[in-house]
Each structure stands twice: as structure tokens, then as C-alpha cells.
Amino acid sequence: MKNLLVLSSIILVLAVSCKKDEEDSSGNNTGGGGGGGGGSSLTSTSPNQYQLVTGSTTLTGQVNSASESYTSNDFSIGDPISDYIFGWGLINYINDARFIASTGPYSSMGLPATSAFYAFFQEGAVQEVGYGPGQWQFTYNNASGVTFSTEDFDQTGSTITIVDSQPDGSYMRVYATFSCKLFSSGQITTGHFVGLFVRD
């Protein structure tokens, strides 16, 4: 069942389960610190952003005056209904391009302990791209409204590495790099994101 499309709509609309990242007047994310730069200078406290590289094409997005970043935790996906997915997304309101990173679903009889939530985003962790506990999904919607998802392709060998993470109460700031099949079955997309995930 393609639950990621459901998650996409959850993350990108204002609802009870969604929380907009706080931004200052310059558009920089202020949840957990400042920072900036690109490439190897990125940390979990850099502004929320993403980069996707496929062949000669590079797609980027960063929180600014024309975009917003959202977090979501969904407890209604799966059977039993206590399954949950943690997600983060960034949408550009000028061209409507959007990127979503999510992980799960996880089966639990309730909200995970804070320590378990933090442990999942442990620095140095290498996790799989796929669909299920301990796995990640990525979705990209382009300016024409076309949706690309890692769920559409075999992700054998696709991974994500948590490069840097920083807990902040119920939140976890994350800088991660990844390699997966996002746009086609025969082409690898590499990328990174700096995002904010929420426990509750």
C-alpha cells in the first residue's frame, strides 16, 4: 500500500499533527541553532535544506522567504493504528517544488520513549532506503506536479547515513546524506538534507 502519498499530504498541510518549523525574519530556521554553508561544512544546525543530484541535474531547496519547512508524526498509518511515521518536508511556494524525507512505519503501542527517538537518529548510523521499521522513503514533487518516490523502485543497496544530529526537546535536528533510486530504476540519485523531526 502506498502510504507515502498519504504522508505527503499530511506533512504539507497545516493540521493538528503538523508543526511548522520556527523561522526568523530572514527565513532561516531557528529550531536548534543557526549555521549555514554547503557541502562538507553542513551540520544538523544549518538551515533546513535539501540537495538531489541525478546525472547532470542538481535540485536544491532551502528555507527562506519563499519556502517553508514542516514536520509531522503520524499515528494513524498502518495496522494497528498505533503505527507511526516520522516525516519532514520542505515546500517552495514560488514553483511548488517539494521534498519529503520520512521514516517508518514503526509498530508501537504508543509514543516511543524520548531515548528511543533520539537513538534512531544516532550520528554515524547507516540505514536502508525502503518501507518499514528502520527504513527511509524520499519523495520529490517537481514544479509541474509530477511525483517521484523511492517506493516506485527496488532500493537494494540504497542507504542513508546520519552524519550529524542534535536533540532539542521533542525534536531532533538531522543532517544526512543518501544514495537511492528516486527518478528512475537505472539511475542513482545522491543527496543530502538538513531537517527537523518531531517526536510528539
N, C-alpha and C positions, 0 to 999 in steps of 0.2 A: 504494500500500500504506500502510495506516495505522500507521506505525511509532511515532507519538507515544504510543499507548496502551502499547506495549512500554516506551518510555522512562518513562512514568508509574510503572509498577511497579518499574522499576529504581531510580528516584530515591527511592521511598518505602519501600523495604525495605533492611535492612542487608545488604550484600553486599560482596564484595571490591572492587568498583569504586565503592562509595559511601563517602562520608566525612561524618560528622555534624559540623556546624559547632560549634566550641567555644563554650560559654556559661558565664558566671559564675553565681554562686548566685542572682542576681536575674533570670536568664533573658535578660539582654542578650547579644548576640553579641559576642565578644571578638576575633574574627579580623580584625585590621586596624584596630581602633580603636573608640572609643565614639561618642558623639554621640547626638542624638535630635531631637525636634521633628517638625514635619509641614509639608506644603506646600512652599513655596519654601525653607524652612530645611533641607530634607533634603540630605544628601551621601552619598557612597559609604560613609562610615564610620558612618552612622546605623544603628540596629538593623535587622536584616533584617525586611522587611515588604512588604506589597502593598496596593494600593487599586484597586478596579474601580468605575467609575461608568457606569451604563446608565440613561438616563432619570432617574427619581427614586430609583433604587435605588443604594445605595453598599455595597460589600462590602469588608471590610478584614481584615487579619491581621498579626500581629507576633509575633516570637519572644518568648516569655515562659514562665512555669512550666507552661502548658497546651499548648504547641506546640513543635515542633522544625523545624529547617531542614536540608536536605540538599543536597549537591552530587553530581553524577555526570558522568563522561565515559565514553561507551560506544563501544567499538571493534569491536563485533560486528554493528552495524546496516548493512545495505546490501551492495552487491556492487561492488567486492571487500570482504572483511570488514574491511579497514583503514579503511573509512569510520567517521567518529566524530561524535557529537553531544555538545555541552556542555549541561548542564542544571542547574537549581536549583529546589528546591521547598520549600514550607512547608506543614505539616500541623498542624491543630488537633486534639488528642486528646479534647477535650470534645465537639465536634459533628462531628468527622471531615471538616470542610471543608478543602480543599486547593487550592493554586495552584501551577502549574508553568510556568516560562519555560525554553525551550530553543532552541538554535540549531544549524542544520546540516540534514542531514549534510554533512560535508566529506570529499572524497575525498583520501586521502593514503596514501603507502606507509609511514607511520609517524607517530609523535607529532610535532605541529608544533613548530617551534623556539619557545623562550620569547618571542623578539622578535615572531614572527608571532602568537602567542597574545595578547600584550599589544596589538598593533596592531589586532586585531579590535575591541577594546573602547575604542578611542580616543575621548576626550572630543569631543563635537560631532558624532560620526558619526550619520548618519540612514540607517537600514537598513530593508529591507522585511519585512513580515509575510508568511509563506508557508511553503514547504517546500523546502529546498535550500541550497546554499552561500550564506552571507551573509544568510540569511533566518531569521526567528524564528517560533516557534509558542508559543501560550499555551493552557493547559488549566485549567479550574476544575471541581472536583467539589463539589457542594453537600452539605448535611447529610443529604439524602435519598438520596445515592448517584448522582445524575444527573450525567453528564459533559458538559461543554460544551467545544468545541475550535475554534480558529481554522481547523483543517483542514476543517471542515464547510462553510465558506462561501468565496465569492470574496473575496479580500483586496486587490483592486485599489485602490490609494490608501492602504492601511493601512501605517503606518510606526511605527518605534520610534527614539527619539533617546537616545543615550548622553549624559546630562547631566554625570555626574561618574564618574570611575573611578580606582582606585588599585591598582597592583600590589603583591602581597605574596608573594614567592617563587613557588610554583607556583599561587598563587591570584590572582584579580582581583576586587576589590570593585567593584560597579557600582550606580549609581543611574540609572535610565532611566524615561522617560515614553513612552507609546504610545497609539495610536488604532487600533482594529481592529473587526472583526465577530466577536464571541465567543458571544453568546447567540442571535442571530438574523441573518438576511440583510439585514434592513431597519433595523437599529438599531446605531448606533456605540457602542462601549464605549471610554471613555478611562480611563487609569490610570497607575500608576507602581509600581515595585518597587525595593527595595534588596536585592541578593542577592550571593552569593559563588559564583564559578565557579572550577573547578579544572582545571588542565592535565593533571596525571597523579596 
